[in-house]
Amino acid sequence: MHDDTGPQKLFFALWPEPAERDALAPWQTLVRGRPVVTANLHLTLAFLGWQPAAAVAPLMAILDGLRVPPLELAFDMVGYFSGQRIAWAGMRAPPPALLALQEQLIAALAQAGFSADSHGPFRPHVTLTRHAPAPEVQIATPVHWRHAQVALMRSGTPDGVYRVLRARRS
């Protein structure tokens, strides 16, 4: 059982429907490395790291205040972060609405005194495998996410499965 009163590892993500997550799972067999559990596939918008339990309510309020546009994502490429050895699914041309949503979220977090960890400019992606060599994969058919929710998530759970603390659609 997870202690909800202690620090929690939190992040905001686009959290897809199970069928949308499952549609990306076959890509994990196209690249080598340690696959991410299919149930955990998501697109991180902002990683907050360890936060006190008291931060959850204000973070939920930030989520409730976001203007969430309708989003359709077309994952059409596999990329690689060499420093972290991560193979990922991404988009050659991320929709402007997704980029604007992430900027809006980062601004709302900063205004409320939260700092999101960043590894440079926002590069929308879904981690497929870790400890991966550089993939050499061409994607013929894109995978579409049309029903993803914006969610406040908790990781670091004993079973390793991410938990949705609150989610909303456009």
Rosetta silent file (secondary structure, phi, psi, omega in degrees, C-alpha in Angstrom):
SEQUENCE: MHDDTGPQKLFFALWPEPAERDALAPWQTLVRGRPVVTANLHLTLAFLGWQPAAAVAPLMAILDGLRVPPLELAFDMVGYFSGQRIAWAGMRAPPPALLALQEQLIAALAQAGFSADSHGPFRPHVTLTRHAPAPEVQIATPVHWRHAQVALMRSGTPDGVYRVLRARRS
SCORE:     score description
SCORE:     0.000 S_00000001
   1 L     0.000  135.710 -179.342    0.000    0.000    0.000 S_00000001
   2 L   -85.296  138.165  178.112    1.352    3.427   -0.899 S_00000001
   3 L   -82.960  106.943 -178.726    1.579    6.057    1.827 S_00000001
   4 L   -76.434   -5.433 -178.188   -0.430    9.028    0.514 S_00000001
   5 L   -95.104  -13.342 -179.422    0.777   11.230    3.384 S_00000001
   6 L   -95.333 -177.096  178.006    4.466   11.115    2.477 S_00000001
   7 L   -59.436  147.017 -178.464    6.393   12.554   -0.463 S_00000001
   8 E  -132.080  142.071  177.239    5.162   11.451   -3.869 S_00000001
   9 E   -87.220  114.264 -169.551    6.884   11.358   -7.260 S_00000001
  10 E  -121.963  151.774  173.925    4.556   13.383   -9.497 S_00000001
  11 E  -157.563  158.266  172.099    4.250   14.392  -13.126 S_00000001
  12 E  -100.977  141.378 -176.796    1.710   15.706  -15.612 S_00000001
  13 E  -149.017  160.884  161.745    1.120   13.602  -18.716 S_00000001
  14 E   -86.258  121.271 -174.528   -1.078   12.893  -21.651 S_00000001
  15 E  -111.778  108.190 -174.148   -2.632    9.621  -20.535 S_00000001
  16 L   -79.169  165.622  170.770   -4.077    7.642  -23.455 S_00000001
  17 L   -65.389  153.898 -179.871   -6.942    5.202  -23.577 S_00000001
  18 H   -53.851  -40.935 -179.553   -5.805    1.566  -23.149 S_00000001
  19 H   -64.909  -33.799  178.120   -6.366    0.798  -26.852 S_00000001
  20 H   -70.601  -39.024  175.832   -4.204    3.778  -27.821 S_00000001
  21 H   -63.419  -46.113 -178.466   -1.453    2.606  -25.474 S_00000001
  22 H   -61.305  -30.630 -179.804   -1.746   -0.923  -26.838 S_00000001
  23 H   -66.728  -26.620  177.615   -1.341    0.400  -30.400 S_00000001
  24 H   -86.307  -20.246 -175.207    2.168    1.649  -29.517 S_00000001
  25 L   -55.644  -40.239  178.970    3.209   -1.550  -27.712 S_00000001
  26 L   -60.610  -25.549  177.944    4.266   -3.397  -30.913 S_00000001
  27 H   -62.951  -26.569 -179.419    6.810   -0.646  -31.561 S_00000001
  28 H   -64.596  -27.078  178.374    8.629   -1.850  -28.444 S_00000001
  29 H   -81.036  -13.691  178.412    9.519   -5.066  -30.281 S_00000001
  30 H   -80.874  -20.368 -179.841   11.012   -3.037  -33.146 S_00000001
  31 L  -119.326  152.382  178.959   13.655   -1.550  -30.844 S_00000001
  32 L   -90.223  171.759 -179.115   15.911   -3.305  -28.379 S_00000001
  33 L   118.342 -175.420  179.915   16.255   -2.508  -24.709 S_00000001
  34 E   -90.171  112.371 -176.783   14.116   -2.968  -21.604 S_00000001
  35 E   -65.164  143.442  170.179   10.482   -2.255  -22.581 S_00000001
  36 L   -72.288  140.838  176.998    8.385    0.118  -20.509 S_00000001
  37 L   -56.026  128.886 -176.087    5.334   -1.674  -19.101 S_00000001
  38 H   -53.105  -38.893 -178.909    2.571   -1.112  -21.664 S_00000001
  39 H   -63.639  -15.405 -178.749    0.182    0.092  -18.947 S_00000001
  40 H  -100.680   -0.397 -178.460    2.642    2.941  -18.215 S_00000001
  41 L   -63.359  128.713 -176.278    3.022    4.322  -21.759 S_00000001
  42 L  -160.676  171.666  174.705    2.319    8.066  -21.672 S_00000001
  43 E  -116.392  111.957 -178.480    3.600   11.418  -22.930 S_00000001
  44 E   -71.860  130.070  174.361    5.132   13.511  -20.125 S_00000001
  45 E   -97.264  -36.587  179.748    4.172   17.182  -20.152 S_00000001
  46 E  -159.053  125.676  177.408    5.987   18.175  -16.937 S_00000001
  47 E  -100.233  124.677 -176.064    8.000   16.098  -14.450 S_00000001
  48 E  -102.955  -14.868 -178.501    7.849   17.441  -10.902 S_00000001
  49 E    70.280 -156.455 -177.786    9.858   14.800   -9.053 S_00000001
  50 E   -72.285  127.843 -179.778    9.325   14.202   -5.345 S_00000001
  51 E  -131.518  148.421  175.403    6.696   16.505   -3.881 S_00000001
  52 L   -66.910  154.810  179.448    5.123   16.662   -0.408 S_00000001
  53 H   -55.768  -31.743 -179.374    1.598   15.278   -0.103 S_00000001
  54 H   -65.555  -15.627  179.758    0.383   18.848    0.488 S_00000001
  55 H   -77.988  -18.957 -174.249    1.350   19.700   -3.115 S_00000001
  56 H   -61.174  -47.229 -178.083   -1.273   17.375   -4.611 S_00000001
  57 H   -60.609  -47.911  177.581   -4.280   19.677   -4.015 S_00000001
  58 H   -64.155  -33.107  177.774   -2.656   22.766   -5.607 S_00000001
  59 H   -68.664  -37.058  174.942   -1.454   20.637   -8.529 S_00000001
  60 H   -63.356  -38.379  178.132   -4.988   19.330   -9.031 S_00000001
  61 H   -64.534  -38.019  175.975   -6.193   22.945   -9.050 S_00000001
  62 H   -62.068  -45.396  177.975   -3.638   23.755  -11.759 S_00000001
  63 H   -58.538  -45.512 -179.106   -4.940   20.831  -13.812 S_00000001
  64 H   -62.606  -28.263 -177.720   -8.526   22.004  -13.329 S_00000001
  65 H   -88.463   -6.088 -179.182   -7.571   25.492  -14.541 S_00000001
  66 L   -70.294  144.423  168.919   -5.870   24.413  -17.767 S_00000001
  67 L   -89.922  104.844 -175.348   -7.452   25.177  -21.114 S_00000001
  68 L   -99.824  110.748 -179.836   -7.182   21.733  -22.695 S_00000001
  69 L   -78.810  159.715  170.302   -7.712   21.828  -26.459 S_00000001
  70 L   -61.449  134.967 -178.097   -8.852   18.820  -28.464 S_00000001
  71 L  -126.045  138.220  167.438   -5.681   16.977  -29.428 S_00000001
  72 L  -128.136  119.981 -179.459   -4.887   14.418  -32.075 S_00000001
  73 E  -107.346  135.557  177.921   -1.383   13.043  -31.970 S_00000001
  74 E  -119.352   98.336  178.031    0.114   11.045  -34.842 S_00000001
  75 E   -75.350  118.383 -172.662    3.193    9.137  -33.708 S_00000001
  76 L  -133.081   13.299 -179.656    5.155    8.596  -36.904 S_00000001
  77 E  -155.663  158.623  171.606    8.779    8.100  -35.889 S_00000001
  78 E  -112.201  132.392  178.894   11.129    6.401  -33.463 S_00000001
  79 E  -123.019 -176.910 -174.240   13.820    8.536  -31.858 S_00000001
  80 E  -150.019  131.216  170.439   16.649    8.075  -29.391 S_00000001
  81 E  -101.515  103.241 -172.091   18.077    9.954  -26.415 S_00000001
  82 L   -66.682  -39.052 -178.788   21.670    8.693  -26.436 S_00000001
  83 L   -61.995  -35.871 -179.062   22.686   10.070  -23.029 S_00000001
  84 L   -99.256   -6.629 -178.641   19.829    8.249  -21.315 S_00000001
  85 L    55.679   51.190 -178.975   19.779    5.324  -23.807 S_00000001
  86 E  -115.916  126.832  171.231   16.034    5.697  -24.341 S_00000001
  87 E   -95.386  136.118 -172.893   14.201    4.683  -27.515 S_00000001
  88 E  -140.629  157.350  172.689   10.985    6.639  -27.958 S_00000001
  89 E   -95.433  135.559 -179.264    7.954    7.173  -30.191 S_00000001
  90 E  -145.755 -169.807 -177.037    7.510   10.708  -31.418 S_00000001
  91 L  -127.288  131.279  175.958    6.047   12.995  -34.030 S_00000001
  92 L   -62.160  -36.403 -178.890    7.878   14.658  -36.889 S_00000001
  93 L  -132.457   84.447  178.729    5.471   17.598  -36.588 S_00000001
  94 L   -59.264  140.771 -179.345    3.917   17.833  -33.097 S_00000001
  95 L   -63.916  138.483  178.622    0.607   19.711  -33.230 S_00000001
  96 H   -54.606  -32.677  179.814    0.883   23.365  -32.160 S_00000001
  97 H   -63.489  -34.559  177.400   -1.984   22.784  -29.690 S_00000001
  98 H   -67.713  -44.816  179.779    0.157   20.225  -27.823 S_00000001
  99 H   -63.471  -40.200  179.028    3.110   22.616  -27.616 S_00000001
 100 H   -66.706  -39.060  177.975    0.822   25.428  -26.422 S_00000001
 101 H   -61.624  -45.157 -179.574   -0.740   23.154  -23.772 S_00000001
 102 H   -64.855  -40.849  177.598    2.684   22.238  -22.405 S_00000001
 103 H   -63.385  -41.092  178.538    3.762   25.911  -22.331 S_00000001
 104 H   -61.943  -42.723  179.768    0.525   26.841  -20.541 S_00000001
 105 H   -64.171  -46.895 -179.695    1.138   24.098  -17.959 S_00000001
 106 H   -60.731  -41.240  178.942    4.753   25.139  -17.325 S_00000001
 107 H   -64.623  -42.484  179.621    3.647   28.778  -16.879 S_00000001
 108 H   -65.443  -39.467  177.672    0.869   27.779  -14.440 S_00000001
 109 H   -63.259  -45.705 -179.705    3.300   25.630  -12.453 S_00000001
 110 H   -62.458  -41.512 -179.926    5.838   28.467  -12.249 S_00000001
 111 H   -62.398  -32.137 -179.855    3.159   30.940  -11.173 S_00000001
 112 L   -89.015    2.003  176.577    2.194   28.567   -8.344 S_00000001
 113 L    90.757   12.858  178.535    5.826   28.156   -7.274 S_00000001
 114 L   -99.014  148.312  177.637    6.496   24.709   -8.776 S_00000001
 115 L  -119.680  124.678  177.805    9.522   23.871  -10.870 S_00000001
 116 L   -93.594  135.508  175.849    9.337   21.183  -13.537 S_00000001
 117 E   -67.504  140.564  179.987   12.503   19.251  -14.364 S_00000001
 118 L  -140.624  145.390  175.940   13.556   19.769  -17.926 S_00000001
 119 L  -113.601   50.180 -177.807   16.237   18.318  -20.151 S_00000001
 120 L    98.780 -161.857 -178.258   16.177   21.187  -22.616 S_00000001
 121 L   -60.979  150.683  178.925   13.366   22.148  -24.966 S_00000001
 122 L   -60.632  123.660  176.210   10.135   20.132  -24.805 S_00000001
 123 L  -123.760   93.726 -176.037   10.414   17.114  -27.110 S_00000001
 124 L   -59.347  126.446 -178.402    7.037   15.320  -27.027 S_00000001
 125 E  -159.765  163.392  172.704    7.654   11.581  -26.903 S_00000001
 126 E  -120.031  119.057  179.381    6.559    8.281  -25.390 S_00000001
 127 E   -67.185  125.681  178.746    9.390    6.212  -23.911 S_00000001
 128 E   -96.352  -50.459 -179.451    9.326    2.731  -25.467 S_00000001
 129 E  -140.921  154.260  175.367   12.464    1.106  -24.030 S_00000001
 130 E  -114.181  164.539 -178.307   15.282    1.964  -21.641 S_00000001
 131 L    53.460   44.657 -173.371   18.916    0.790  -21.750 S_00000001
 132 L  -104.419  145.496  166.624   18.502    0.688  -25.520 S_00000001
 133 L   -77.220  165.598  179.727   21.013    0.844  -28.336 S_00000001
 134 L   -60.392  124.852 -179.248   20.269    3.389  -31.060 S_00000001
 135 L   -78.668  150.180  173.771   17.289    2.063  -33.047 S_00000001
 136 L  -124.247   78.500 -171.954   17.307    1.843  -36.823 S_00000001
 137 L  -129.982  136.458  171.161   13.576    1.714  -37.469 S_00000001
 138 L  -111.643  132.846 -178.606   11.333    3.289  -40.069 S_00000001
 139 L   -97.330  123.991 -178.784    7.639    3.569  -39.198 S_00000001
 140 L   -88.029  -39.524 -175.713    5.255    2.866  -42.067 S_00000001
 141 L  -122.802  118.931  179.597    1.918    3.445  -40.332 S_00000001
 142 L   -64.950  155.137  171.617    1.444    6.145  -37.675 S_00000001
 143 E  -105.550  131.336 -177.139   -0.303    5.443  -34.382 S_00000001
 144 E  -106.511  136.714  168.395   -2.957    8.006  -33.460 S_00000001
 145 E  -112.653  118.229  179.519   -3.997    9.166  -30.013 S_00000001
 146 L  -116.834  -12.204 -171.278   -7.316   10.982  -30.137 S_00000001
 147 L  -124.589   20.156 -179.119   -8.672   10.385  -26.641 S_00000001
 148 L   -68.330  143.599  175.689   -5.756   11.080  -24.304 S_00000001
 149 E  -101.370  153.489  168.736   -6.525   12.922  -21.081 S_00000001
 150 E   -86.005  127.770 -172.384   -4.280   15.432  -19.344 S_00000001
 151 E  -135.399  146.298  165.851   -3.495   13.826  -16.007 S_00000001
 152 E   -90.373  122.574 -172.079   -1.659   14.434  -12.766 S_00000001
 153 E  -118.345  155.685  173.475    0.208   11.175  -12.234 S_00000001
 154 E  -122.326  129.735  172.311    2.090    9.457   -9.431 S_00000001
 155 E  -113.049 -173.963 -179.608    4.991    7.100  -10.064 S_00000001
 156 L    75.956   22.218  178.245    7.192    5.297   -7.587 S_00000001
 157 L   -80.609  154.267 -176.999    4.375    2.987   -6.509 S_00000001
 158 L   -57.853  -33.492 -178.884    5.317   -0.414   -5.054 S_00000001
 159 L   -87.059   -2.268  178.166    3.844   -2.287   -8.036 S_00000001
 160 L    78.340    0.799  179.984    5.599   -0.016  -10.538 S_00000001
 161 L   -94.448  133.502  178.940    2.328    1.002  -12.207 S_00000001
 162 L   -69.004  147.886 -179.454    1.640    4.709  -12.566 S_00000001
 163 E  -116.579  134.751  174.457   -1.462    6.047  -10.829 S_00000001
 164 E   -83.302  119.812  176.317   -3.809    8.719  -12.143 S_00000001
 165 E   -87.920  -37.335  174.009   -4.522   11.183   -9.330 S_00000001
 166 E  -160.742  144.319  179.388   -6.790   13.365  -11.478 S_00000001
 167 E  -143.878  154.609  176.172   -7.437   13.577  -15.220 S_00000001
 168 E  -153.233  155.096  177.215   -9.490   15.642  -17.590 S_00000001
 169 L  -103.174  179.136  177.226  -10.263   15.971  -21.263 S_00000001
 170 L   -67.237    0.000    0.000  -10.801   19.056  -23.391 S_00000001
